[in-house]
């Protein structure tokens, strides 16, 4: 062990930490093309944290493993943000449904936004809309106009559950036309509230509350 620096803890020095961190980031050849500074920083801090966390003296091999794990975790997250699968068993060859890949390369890494997505969506709308039935168009138009399930259902004079069913079937028709000739992918998820705030409490929870209060 070197004596060129004052010991930090357990007899290790900053020079030792530097050496062990560099050994740790060199263990995985698959990550060597990534940002070495980022990997080194993660490895260095992981070693220091481990040294100050454990009560007994950690071996050099143990600290190298800690450094490698921290560096690989950082690199793995970076690759995942770029759409590269982290699991060894995942095979994305020939697949196009990689949302993180598209999100990174079409938004984060671009200096200017691409008009492609808007062009595709507008073109698809013009092609699909005339092929929907009248009631499908009416349901989707009402929801787009009111941006609320209950308000749209009231405007059409329908019960909320009936209107929601119409919207669901209309969306299914849109997706079927959108993926016509291709393998269907997972549909979108509407985050608008489907249930009024006054009806969010389930019947079972009301019964339990009434029983705790001693009400039959």
Phi, psi and omega in degrees: 000138183289152179241020183276359179216157179291139179299142176269302177196148181057024177085359180273147179244173178297327178293320177297317181297319179299315182295315182292324178295319180291326175293322181294318183284349180266000185286329183254105182293335182294338183257006186291340179276359181269185184292106181293326180296319179293318179294319180296316180299318179295318180295315181300312181292327179294320179295312181300315179298319180293319180299320182276353180266317184281149180270330181261160183296123178272139180286163178299321178298320179297318181289326176296319178296318177299316180296316181296318180297318180294317180294319180293325179295318178296315181294321179297318178295322179296316179294322180296321178296333180270005175092007180271123181296140181274329181288137181293332184275355183278134179236111183259012182298126177079001181265148180242354181270064180241086186300322181290325177297311182292322180297321181286308187281339181262348182231296188296316186275353182271142174281327176230149182290146178273137178280358187301314184299315181293323179295316180297315183294316181294319179296317179296321180296316180297325182280325186274320188306313181295342183270355176278155177286168181299316182290330175293316177297318181297316181297312181292322179294319180295318180294319178294324182288315185265338180056032179201131185296313183294316181296320179293320178296318179297320181296329180266357180072031182245156171291148184303317181294324178293317180294318180299321178295320179296319179296318180298316180292324178294319178294321178298322178294320178297315180296321179298322178284324180297316182265019182303123181085359180234169177285121182300145175249176180294136181284176181279167180240122180277121183268004175289147181294128178267344183239130178303147181305330181286349183245016183285340180278127182286162180296319181298321180292326176295319180296316179298321180293321179293323179293321179294330180276357179081018180262131182292000000 
